Amino acid sequence: MSTTLTLSTFDAPARPLNIPLPIDPPEGGWTWPPTSVTLIAGENDAVLIDTLPTVEDAADLADWIEASGKRLTHIFITHGHIDHYLGTAPLKARFPDVKVVSTAATAGIIAEEQKTKRDTTTYSAIFADDLVEEVVIPEALPADGRFDLEGHDIIGVSAGQSDTSESSYAWVPELSAVVVGDIAYNDVHAALIETTTPETRKGWIATLEEIQGRNPQVVVASHRKADAVNDAGALAKTIEYVELGDKLLSTDPRPTLAEFVARMVEANPTRANVTTAIYSGAVQGLR
């Protein structure tokens, strides 16, 4: 067993999109948010949390892992959004012995995507960059979610609702760290796209509060500014964001799309990727 674990992130930039909305894009154009993936490393081996979907970012990520000198033993996928799992195939090609794992719920969602190609087709049409095409289905973790990194526990925890209906996070007890996928966003606008009811938004808040109950010292969100501090503040601030979004989306009459975006930006002036706020409001039916 190595004496300690380390945590580092690979930070991919925002990527241009071609979104077919009948409204003007924000300054700088439509963009996919900046995305980080996390490497938990021991003395010789390492575990990667999530992947990156574009061909370019996936190749750069593989180079970064190779340059670390660590043997990649596992890739843990937090949930079934393509920007988290679609980059798995290039990593398996580079690191053929790696084991890809997730919760059973996430594995099921990805297996369905492999059959239908629904999301892959949709997002390939709007990304300006080339996306990885092959979908790799993870192996479901045992019920306790545990897998090993040089004798240290990494635990994949089923969390249910976040910005999608089935999420999970990686809990690293030794580091008091949680790698939360899309459960929290760190200084980037959060996606209120699939949480279409007050109940789902309250479910997301409950998930965040459950993670707060672990009192983590390190919290790594997938969508974060590259210079954001990886601490528990991301959990509290995401709760505030979702609460405000729920308040605006639950009012009668509802705000216009412009009013909704203005309120979200006013309350969150430093958050990156206004595209997400605009798209969230539009998908929720605001005009």
QUIMONOR-V170646 format. One record per helix or strand of 3 or more residues. SS is the DSSP state (A for helix, B for strand). FROM is the first residue (numbers start at 1). LEN is the number of residues. If there is no record, write none. Layout:
# QUIMONOR-V170646
ss->SS from->FROM len->LEN
ss->SS from->FROM len->LEN
This chain:
# QUIMONOR-V170646
ss->B from->6 len->7
ss->B from->15 len->3
ss->B from->35 len->7
ss->B from->45 len->5
ss->A from->55 len->14
ss->B from->71 len->6
ss->A from->82 len->4
ss->A from->88 len->7
ss->B from->99 len->4
ss->A from->104 len->13
ss->A from->118 len->9
ss->B from->146 len->4
ss->B from->152 len->9
ss->B from->167 len->6
ss->A from->173 len->3
ss->B from->177 len->3
ss->A from->198 len->15
ss->B from->218 len->3
ss->A from->233 len->17
ss->A from->257 len->11
ss->A from->274 len->10
